[in-house]
Amino acid sequence: MIPNHIDVSSVLKRTVCDLYSNLVTRQTGAAVRTEIEQQLGELRGRTLTVIDFTHVGLLDFSCADEVVAKLLLRYCGGAHENDAYFLFRGMSDDHLHAIESALERYGLALVVERDAGDADLVGAVDDGERRAWRALYRAGRAANPADLARVVGSTPAAAERLLETLLERRLVLRLDDGYAAVGRVR
């Protein structure tokens, strides 16, 4: 699967103002999200999209809500015509502060790629979900729930429930040869 790449700063410059790299005001966030959704609407089948904040200066709470939380609400956890998965990149600590607040409000989570290339979960995730996701990320893949159960020290039934939850939240993908954490699929 080849990731689709969306540079949020470029979207901002195209839709709002060419001289501007800050995501502030709810209207700005809505315009950027709408453009991202239009780009995603052109994709077919299962997709992994990297949402890149590298060149975004400021990100306020209202834009974090509009761009990140509402995007995830549309594509994650429910039936949608696109089988879309997301990896977020280039987020500063200030970006993450605003984004985590929006994610917590809606009970959402996302996978963020850190500067060192590692990935982690951000947002509303319980300890079991986090432990299972990290184990799967470190392992690269799991062929079945029993494989994950051995790694996390649970029963296969408990591991299967965790995998289903992570699948529904779009934090894990089901592949032909098993399961992989978003952030590991390239």
C-alpha positions in Angstrom: 0.0 0.0 0.0 1.5 3.3 -1.1 0.6 6.1 1.3 -1.2 9.2 -0.1 0.4 12.3 1.3 -1.4 15.5 2.2 0.6 18.5 3.3 -1.7 20.5 5.5 0.3 23.7 5.0 -0.1 23.5 1.2 -3.9 22.9 1.6 -4.1 25.9 3.8 -2.2 28.1 1.3 -4.4 26.9 -1.6 -7.7 27.3 0.2 -7.3 30.3 2.5 -4.2 32.4 2.0 -0.9 31.9 0.1 1.0 33.9 2.7 -0.2 32.0 5.7 1.0 28.9 7.6 -1.1 29.1 10.8 -4.3 27.2 11.4 -6.4 29.5 13.4 -10.2 30.1 13.4 -12.9 27.5 13.0 -13.7 28.8 9.5 -10.1 28.2 8.4 -10.1 24.7 9.8 -13.4 23.9 8.1 -12.0 25.1 4.8 -8.9 23.0 5.1 -10.8 19.9 6.2 -13.2 20.3 3.3 -10.3 20.3 0.8 -8.7 17.3 2.5 -12.1 15.4 2.3 -12.3 16.3 -1.4 -8.8 14.8 -2.0 -9.8 11.7 0.0 -13.0 11.4 -2.0 -11.0 10.9 -5.2 -9.3 7.8 -3.7 -10.7 4.3 -4.1 -10.3 1.1 -2.1 -8.2 0.9 1.0 -5.9 3.9 1.5 -3.3 5.1 4.0 -3.1 8.9 4.0 -0.3 10.7 5.7 -1.6 14.0 7.1 1.5 16.2 7.4 1.6 19.2 9.7 5.4 19.8 9.3 5.0 23.3 7.8 2.1 24.4 9.9 3.0 27.1 12.4 0.2 27.6 14.9 -2.7 25.3 15.4 -5.5 26.5 17.7 -8.1 24.3 19.5 -10.9 25.2 17.0 -8.8 24.1 14.0 -7.6 20.9 15.8 -11.3 20.2 16.3 -12.3 21.0 12.7 -9.3 19.5 10.8 -8.4 16.5 12.9 -11.3 15.4 15.1 -14.0 16.0 12.5 -12.0 14.3 9.8 -11.6 11.2 12.0 -15.2 11.3 13.0 -16.2 11.1 9.4 -13.9 8.2 8.5 -13.3 6.2 11.6 -15.6 3.9 13.5 -18.4 3.7 11.1 -19.3 2.5 7.6 -17.8 4.8 5.0 -17.4 4.4 1.2 -13.7 4.8 1.6 -11.6 2.3 3.6 -9.4 5.2 4.9 -6.6 5.0 7.4 -4.5 7.9 8.6 -1.0 8.5 9.9 -0.3 12.0 11.2 3.2 13.5 10.9 5.1 16.7 11.7 3.3 17.6 14.8 5.0 19.8 17.3 4.2 19.6 21.0 2.0 22.7 20.7 0.0 21.0 17.8 -0.3 17.8 19.9 -1.7 19.8 22.9 -4.5 21.2 20.8 -5.1 17.9 19.0 -5.2 15.8 22.1 -7.8 18.1 23.6 -10.0 17.6 20.6 -9.5 13.9 20.5 -10.3 13.4 24.2 -13.5 15.4 23.7 -14.8 12.9 21.1 -13.2 9.8 22.4 -10.9 9.5 19.4 -7.3 8.4 18.8 -4.8 8.6 16.0 -1.4 7.3 15.1 1.3 10.0 15.1 4.7 9.5 13.6 7.5 11.1 15.7 10.6 12.8 14.4 12.7 9.7 15.0 10.4 7.7 12.7 8.7 5.8 15.5 4.9 6.0 15.8 2.7 6.2 18.9 -1.0 6.5 19.7 -2.4 9.9 20.8 -5.8 10.6 22.2 -8.4 8.5 24.1 -6.9 5.1 24.3 -7.2 2.7 27.3 -4.2 0.8 28.6 -5.2 -2.5 26.9 -5.6 -0.9 23.5 -2.3 1.0 23.9 -0.4 -2.2 25.0 -1.9 -4.2 22.2 -1.2 -1.5 19.6 2.4 -1.1 20.8 3.0 -4.9 20.8 1.7 -5.1 17.2 3.8 -2.1 16.1 7.0 -3.6 17.6 6.2 -7.0 16.1 5.5 -5.6 12.7 2.5 -8.0 12.1 0.5 -10.6 13.8 -1.0 -13.5 11.8 -3.9 -13.9 14.1 -5.3 -12.9 17.5 -3.4 -15.8 19.2 -0.1 -14.4 18.0 -1.0 -11.0 19.6 -2.2 -12.8 22.8 1.2 -14.4 23.3 2.9 -11.1 23.0 0.6 -9.2 25.4 0.0 -12.0 27.8 -3.7 -12.3 27.3 -6.2 -14.9 26.0 -6.8 -15.2 22.2 -10.4 -14.1 22.8 -9.3 -10.9 24.7 -6.7 -10.2 22.0 -9.3 -10.6 19.3 -11.6 -8.1 21.1 -8.7 -5.6 21.3 -7.9 -6.1 17.6 -11.5 -5.6 16.6 -11.6 -2.4 18.7 -8.4 -1.1 17.1 -9.7 -2.1 13.6 -12.9 -0.1 14.2 -10.9 2.9 15.4 -8.7 2.6 12.2 -5.5 2.2 14.3 -4.8 -1.3 12.9 -5.3 -2.8 9.5 -6.4 -6.3 8.6 -4.2 -7.6 5.8 -4.1 -10.8 3.8 -1.4 -12.2 6.1 -2.8 -10.9 9.4 -2.9 -7.6 11.2 -0.5 -4.5 11.2 -0.4 -1.3 13.2 -1.0 1.9 11.2 2.5 3.4 11.1 4.0 0.0 10.1 2.2 -0.3 6.8 4.2 1.2 3.9 
